[in-house]
Amino acid sequence: MTQIPLTPLSKLPHFDPRKIPVLGVDGHLPAVPPSQLLPDALRQRFLLPPAWQPEVRAEPRFTDRVPRQAAVLIPIVLHALAQGGPTVLLTERTSHMSTHAGQIAFPGGKVDASDADVSAAALREAWEEVGLAAHYVQVIGQLPEYVTGTAFVVTPVVALVQPGFTLVHQPDEVADAFEVPLAFLMDPAHHRRHAFAWEGVQREWFSMPYQDAQGERFIWGATAGMLRNFYRFLSA
């Protein structure tokens, strides 16, 4: 199993995205209403999608290699409203990895020849990385492809996940798995904009830092970009 590098700006020497100034926060945009974050509303949105355009489609390229197909799972865990409502399951990469150590990502990776489609690839990777069994998961749709700077063409697969699962991390790749309220991620008041000039190219990205009992979970780069597209899809 090979992890896809979802935040290629980390290739910069000693690059720390937390230290790049915040250019703005999108608090002027409306949050997705809580009623639209419930399971039936999410299913209906994919069954009858609105006219919309993703905000982030491709990052400036870092390589000339042939693009590779990849898939990630956006797992929406269906906690009851009394328990805080739906959340998104994310992973933190291990600190000893040679690339993108410690970064926040969705479960996902390259599409293998044995995978029936991108949904099958995303489900397989979620099982291999964190032990999320497929019988807890209902795929409800896909978001548009997102092309990373390292030439991965990533399909985000959106799924509803029933609570009650037990996660088992793949220790070589996943240091932790945690959940962030979907309402937090679908509120642009938590979407911060950054920009950085490198090798004559202006590179821009979002961050969505989330604070939990373990400290700050710094969600940024492609992970934040795909979440931003999900926001645009739900708010259209």
Rosetta blueprint (number, residue, H / E / L):
1 M L
2 T L
3 Q L
4 I L
5 P L
6 L L
7 T L
8 P H
9 L H
10 S H
11 K H
12 L L
13 P L
14 H L
15 F L
16 D L
17 P H
18 R H
19 K H
20 I L
21 P L
22 V L
23 L L
24 G E
25 V E
26 D L
27 G L
28 H L
29 L L
30 P L
31 A L
32 V L
33 P L
34 P H
35 S H
36 Q H
37 L H
38 L L
39 P H
40 D H
41 A H
42 L H
43 R H
44 Q H
45 R H
46 F H
47 L H
48 L L
49 P L
50 P L
51 A L
52 W L
53 Q L
54 P L
55 E L
56 V L
57 R L
58 A E
59 E L
60 P L
61 R L
62 F L
63 T L
64 D L
65 R L
66 V L
67 P L
68 R E
69 Q E
70 A E
71 A E
72 V E
73 L E
74 I E
75 P E
76 I E
77 V E
78 L L
79 H L
80 A L
81 L H
82 A H
83 Q H
84 G L
85 G L
86 P L
87 T E
88 V E
89 L E
90 L E
91 T E
92 E E
93 R E
94 T L
95 S L
96 H L
97 M L
98 S L
99 T L
100 H L
101 A L
102 G L
103 Q L
104 I E
105 A E
106 F L
107 P L
108 G E
109 G E
110 K E
111 V L
112 D L
113 A L
114 S L
115 D L
116 A L
117 D L
118 V H
119 S H
120 A H
121 A H
122 A H
123 L H
124 R H
125 E H
126 A H
127 W H
128 E H
129 E H
130 V H
131 G L
132 L L
133 A L
134 A H
135 H H
136 Y H
137 V E
138 Q E
139 V E
140 I E
141 G E
142 Q E
143 L L
144 P L
145 E L
146 Y E
147 V E
148 T L
149 G L
150 T L
151 A L
152 F E
153 V E
154 V E
155 T E
156 P E
157 V E
158 V E
159 A E
160 L E
161 V E
162 Q L
163 P L
164 G L
165 F L
166 T L
167 L L
168 V L
169 H L
170 Q L
171 P L
172 D L
173 E L
174 V E
175 A E
176 D E
177 A E
178 F E
179 E E
180 V E
181 P E
182 L H
183 A H
184 F H
185 L H
186 M L
187 D L
188 P H
189 A H
190 H H
191 H L
192 R E
193 R E
194 H E
195 A E
196 F E
197 A E
198 W E
199 E L
200 G L
201 V E
202 Q E
203 R E
204 E E
205 W E
206 F E
207 S E
208 M L
209 P L
210 Y E
211 Q E
212 D E
213 A L
214 Q L
215 G E
216 E E
217 R E
218 F L
219 I L
220 W E
221 G H
222 A H
223 T H
224 A H
225 G H
226 M H
227 L H
228 R H
229 N H
230 F H
231 Y H
232 R H
233 F H
234 L H
235 S H
236 A L
